[in-house]
Amino acid sequence: MFQIGLLGLLGSLGTVSKVVLLFLFIFSVVSWAIILFKWRAFATADRQDQHFMGLLAKAKDLEDLCRQVRRMEGSPAAVLFEGVMDRIAGLRGLGQDGGGFDSADRQIVERTASHLSHSQLSRLESYLPFLATTGNITPFIGLLGTVMGIIDAFHEIGAQGTASISAVAPGVAEALVATAAGLFTAIPAVIAYNYFLTRIRRTAFRLDTVTIELMTSLCAPPVKVKPMPVGAQR
């Protein structure tokens, strides 16, 4: 009975309201597709990041760890680690002796880590602007449909020459359908957008942790031991 009433209500909508509902339907479908896709992407990234962080905490040889994480393409932290290690290997191949790095080389490594970090975060942020746009504009699109529906309702009231409940209620109900559809589209998009931003902040923290660990382990200047004077030796 409710479905019949709902279908009948949708069928009685004006042209503008139907166009508004069509736009809202498209936004809703695309938003839910993005939400499901990003949910899976973040789940994979978090799972592989946790696995990588465990390996990093136990690793004694970073070069051996780099070989182990070659296939962990879904882990932003592993991709950052691998990229920085490749850059360090390139610097050593240009004449480094395997010891510490000077300030210029350290800046190169830091810029590499920063670039890789921003690249991974940008990958995770992909499609999220659409969710933000959906959350911002769909309530207004629904409101537009509501306003147009109320205008049509008042025209109908004027044509009938009466303002009774039986004359007003159908038009107002049709108008409010657009508002409800707009909110139904916007609320999940806003919730998902904020949730994914929280996940991105956690990922950014892990990337900073990996960068600090690498800079501490690989870019620390070597300790120089001054030889004792000849007269002081025994």
C-alpha positions in Angstrom: 0.0 0.0 0.0 2.8 2.4 0.9 4.7 1.5 -2.3 1.7 2.2 -4.4 1.2 5.5 -2.6 4.8 6.4 -3.1 4.8 5.6 -6.8 1.7 7.5 -7.2 3.2 10.5 -5.5 6.3 10.4 -7.7 4.1 10.1 -10.8 2.1 13.2 -9.8 5.2 15.4 -9.4 5.7 18.3 -11.8 8.5 18.4 -14.5 10.9 20.5 -12.4 10.5 18.2 -9.3 11.1 15.1 -11.4 14.3 16.7 -12.9 15.4 17.6 -9.4 14.8 14.1 -8.1 16.7 12.7 -11.1 19.8 14.8 -10.3 19.6 13.8 -6.6 19.3 10.1 -7.6 22.4 10.4 -9.8 24.3 12.1 -6.9 23.2 9.4 -4.5 24.2 6.5 -6.7 27.7 8.0 -7.4 28.2 8.9 -3.8 27.4 5.4 -2.5 29.7 3.9 -5.2 32.5 6.2 -4.0 31.8 5.4 -0.3 32.0 1.6 -1.0 35.1 2.0 -3.1 37.0 4.2 -0.6 35.9 2.0 2.3 37.6 -1.0 0.6 40.7 1.1 -0.3 41.1 2.4 3.2 40.7 -1.0 4.7 43.4 -2.4 2.5 45.7 0.5 3.2 45.2 0.3 7.0 45.7 -3.5 7.0 48.9 -3.4 5.0 50.2 -0.4 6.9 49.8 -2.2 10.2 51.7 -5.2 8.8 54.5 -3.0 7.5 54.8 -1.1 10.7 55.2 -4.4 12.5 57.9 -5.4 10.1 59.6 -2.0 10.5 59.6 -2.3 14.3 61.3 -5.7 14.1 63.6 -5.0 11.2 67.4 -5.2 11.8 68.4 -4.7 8.1 66.4 -1.9 6.3 67.6 -3.1 2.9 66.3 -6.6 3.5 63.0 -5.0 4.7 62.9 -3.0 1.4 63.0 -6.3 -0.5 60.2 -7.7 1.6 57.8 -4.8 0.9 58.1 -4.7 -2.8 54.7 -6.1 -3.3 52.9 -4.1 -0.7 51.6 -1.5 -3.2 48.4 -0.9 -1.1 50.4 0.3 1.9 51.2 4.1 1.8 53.9 3.6 4.4 55.6 0.8 2.5 55.5 2.8 -0.7 57.1 5.8 1.1 59.7 3.5 2.6 60.6 1.9 -0.7 60.8 5.2 -2.5 63.1 6.8 0.1 65.3 3.7 0.1 65.6 3.9 -3.7 66.6 7.5 -3.4 69.2 6.7 -0.8 70.6 3.9 -3.0 70.8 6.4 -5.8 72.7 8.9 -3.7 75.1 6.2 -2.6 75.6 5.1 -6.2 76.6 8.7 -7.0 79.6 8.5 -4.7 78.4 8.1 -1.1 80.5 5.8 1.0 77.6 4.2 2.9 78.1 6.4 5.9 76.2 9.4 6.9 74.8 12.0 4.5 75.8 15.7 4.3 73.1 18.4 4.6 72.4 18.6 0.9 71.8 14.9 0.6 69.7 15.0 3.8 67.5 17.7 2.2 67.1 15.6 -0.9 65.9 12.6 1.1 63.5 14.8 3.1 62.1 16.3 -0.1 61.7 12.8 -1.5 59.8 11.6 1.6 57.6 14.7 1.6 56.8 14.2 -2.1 55.9 10.6 -1.6 53.9 11.3 1.4 51.8 14.0 -0.4 51.4 11.6 -3.3 50.0 8.8 -1.2 47.7 11.2 0.7 46.5 12.6 -2.6 45.7 9.1 -3.8 43.7 8.4 -0.7 41.9 11.8 -1.0 40.8 11.0 -4.6 37.0 11.2 -5.2 36.4 12.7 -1.7 35.8 16.2 -3.1 32.7 14.7 -4.8 31.4 13.6 -1.4 32.0 17.1 -0.1 30.2 18.7 -3.1 27.3 16.3 -2.7 26.9 17.1 1.0 27.0 20.8 0.2 24.7 21.2 -2.8 22.2 18.4 -2.7 20.2 20.0 0.2 19.9 23.1 -1.8 18.9 21.2 -4.9 16.2 19.5 -2.8 15.1 22.8 -1.5 14.8 24.1 -5.0 12.5 21.3 -5.9 10.4 22.0 -2.7 10.1 25.7 -3.6 9.0 24.9 -7.1 6.5 22.3 -5.8 5.0 24.8 -3.3 4.6 27.3 -6.2 2.7 24.7 -8.2 0.6 23.9 -5.1 -0.4 27.6 -4.7 -1.2 27.8 -8.4 -3.5 24.8 -7.9 -5.1 26.4 -4.9 -5.7 29.5 -6.9 -7.2 27.5 -9.7 -9.6 25.6 -7.3 -10.4 28.7 -5.4 -10.1 27.0 -2.0 -7.4 26.6 0.7 -8.8 23.6 2.4 -6.5 20.8 3.7 -7.6 18.5 0.9 -6.5 21.1 -1.6 -3.2 22.1 0.1 -1.9 18.8 1.5 -1.2 17.0 -1.8 0.9 19.8 -3.2 2.9 20.3 0.0 3.5 16.6 0.3 4.8 16.5 -3.3 7.0 19.5 -2.6 8.6 18.0 0.6 9.6 14.9 -1.3 12.5 16.8 -2.9 13.7 18.1 0.5 13.7 14.6 1.9 15.5 13.3 -1.1 18.1 16.0 -0.8 18.8 15.2 2.8 18.8 11.5 2.1 21.6 12.1 -0.4 23.6 14.6 1.6 23.7 13.0 5.1 25.6 9.8 4.1 28.0 11.8 1.9 28.9 14.2 4.8 29.3 11.4 7.3 31.5 9.4 4.9 33.6 12.4 4.0 34.4 13.3 7.6 35.1 9.6 8.5 37.5 9.3 5.6 39.3 12.5 6.5 39.9 10.9 10.0 41.4 7.9 8.3 43.7 10.1 6.2 45.0 11.9 9.3 45.9 8.5 10.8 47.7 7.6 7.6 49.5 10.9 7.6 50.7 10.2 11.1 52.1 6.8 10.1 53.9 8.3 7.1 55.5 10.9 9.4 56.6 8.1 11.7 58.2 6.2 8.9 59.9 9.3 7.7 61.3 10.1 11.1 62.5 6.5 11.5 64.3 6.6 8.2 65.9 9.9 8.7 67.1 8.8 12.1 68.5 5.5 10.9 69.9 6.4 7.6 70.6 10.1 7.5 72.3 10.6 10.8 75.8 12.1 10.4 78.6 9.6 11.1 80.4 9.9 14.4 83.9 11.2 14.0 86.5 10.1 16.5 89.5 12.5 16.8 92.8 10.7 17.0 94.8 11.2 20.2 98.0 13.3 20.0 101.1 11.3 19.6 102.5 12.6 22.8 99.4 11.5 24.7 99.6 7.9 23.6 101.1 5.4 26.0 
